[in-house]
Amino acid sequence: EQDQLLDNVRRELTEEANQKRQQIKQAHQEGVASIVATTSEREEALQRELAGILAEVSALEQENDQLRGEVSDLETQKNQLEHQSRGRDDDGSAREWEQRQADI
């Protein structure tokens, strides 16, 4: 009778231990799944943020290229104006300068 009672207690304790193990295993799996989901969501958010930054960089590069072109055009105009102003005398007369060039 005592052996029977001990067997019953062992069985119950083993069952309880198995249930606890199963609960711990399930909780662990759920925790890991939650961490993976959170990590995935975070990764997606970071990828969206990165895509936005890259688009902004691309727009700034295009604007930079456009401004470089404008600066180049302005430098060309400046050089042309400087060249023209060198050919004029103090009163701004280009004809006298042209005449001097023709005489030379």
C-alpha positions in Angstrom: 0.0 0.0 0.0 2.8 2.4 0.8 4.6 1.4 -2.4 1.4 2.2 -4.3 1.1 5.5 -2.6 4.7 6.4 -3.4 4.2 5.4 -7.0 1.2 7.7 -7.2 3.1 10.6 -5.7 6.0 9.9 -8.1 3.7 9.8 -11.0 2.0 13.1 -10.0 5.3 14.8 -9.4 6.7 13.6 -12.7 3.5 14.8 -14.4 3.8 18.2 -12.7 7.5 18.4 -13.6 6.7 17.5 -17.3 4.0 20.1 -17.4 6.3 22.8 -15.9 9.0 21.8 -18.4 6.5 22.1 -21.2 5.3 25.5 -19.9 8.9 26.7 -19.7 9.6 25.5 -23.2 6.5 27.2 -24.6 7.3 30.4 -22.7 10.8 30.3 -24.1 9.6 29.7 -27.6 7.1 32.6 -27.3 9.8 34.9 -25.9 12.1 34.0 -28.8 9.3 34.5 -31.3 8.5 37.9 -29.7 12.1 39.0 -29.9 12.4 37.9 -33.5 9.2 39.8 -34.4 10.4 42.9 -32.6 13.8 42.6 -34.3 12.2 42.2 -37.7 9.9 45.2 -37.2 12.9 47.2 -36.1 15.0 46.1 -39.0 12.1 47.0 -41.4 11.8 50.5 -39.8 15.5 51.0 -40.1 15.5 49.9 -43.8 12.6 52.4 -44.4 14.6 55.1 -42.7 17.7 54.3 -44.7 15.8 54.4 -47.9 14.6 57.8 -47.0 18.1 59.0 -46.2 19.4 57.6 -49.5 16.7 59.3 -51.4 17.5 62.6 -49.7 21.2 62.1 -50.5 20.4 61.5 -54.1 18.3 64.7 -54.3 21.1 66.6 -52.7 23.6 65.2 -55.1 21.4 66.3 -58.0 21.0 69.7 -56.6 24.8 69.9 -56.1 25.4 68.9 -59.7 22.9 71.6 -60.8 24.6 74.2 -58.7 28.0 73.2 -60.0 26.7 73.7 -63.5 25.4 77.2 -62.6 28.7 78.1 -61.0 30.5 76.9 -64.2 28.2 79.1 -66.3 28.7 82.1 -64.1 32.5 81.6 -64.2 32.3 81.4 -68.0 30.3 84.6 -68.1 32.8 86.3 -65.7 35.7 85.3 -67.8 34.0 86.6 -71.0 33.2 89.9 -69.3 36.8 90.2 -68.0 38.1 89.5 -71.5 35.7 92.1 -73.0 36.6 94.7 -70.3 40.4 94.3 -71.0 39.7 95.3 -74.6 38.1 98.7 -73.7 39.9 101.8 -72.8 39.0 104.0 -69.8 36.0 105.6 -71.5 34.6 102.2 -72.5 35.2 102.7 -76.2 35.7 99.4 -77.9 36.3 101.1 -81.3 39.6 102.6 -80.3 40.8 99.3 -78.9 39.8 97.6 -82.2 41.6 100.3 -84.2 44.7 99.8 -82.1 44.5 96.1 -82.7 44.1 96.7 -86.4 47.1 99.0 -86.4 49.3 96.4 -84.8 
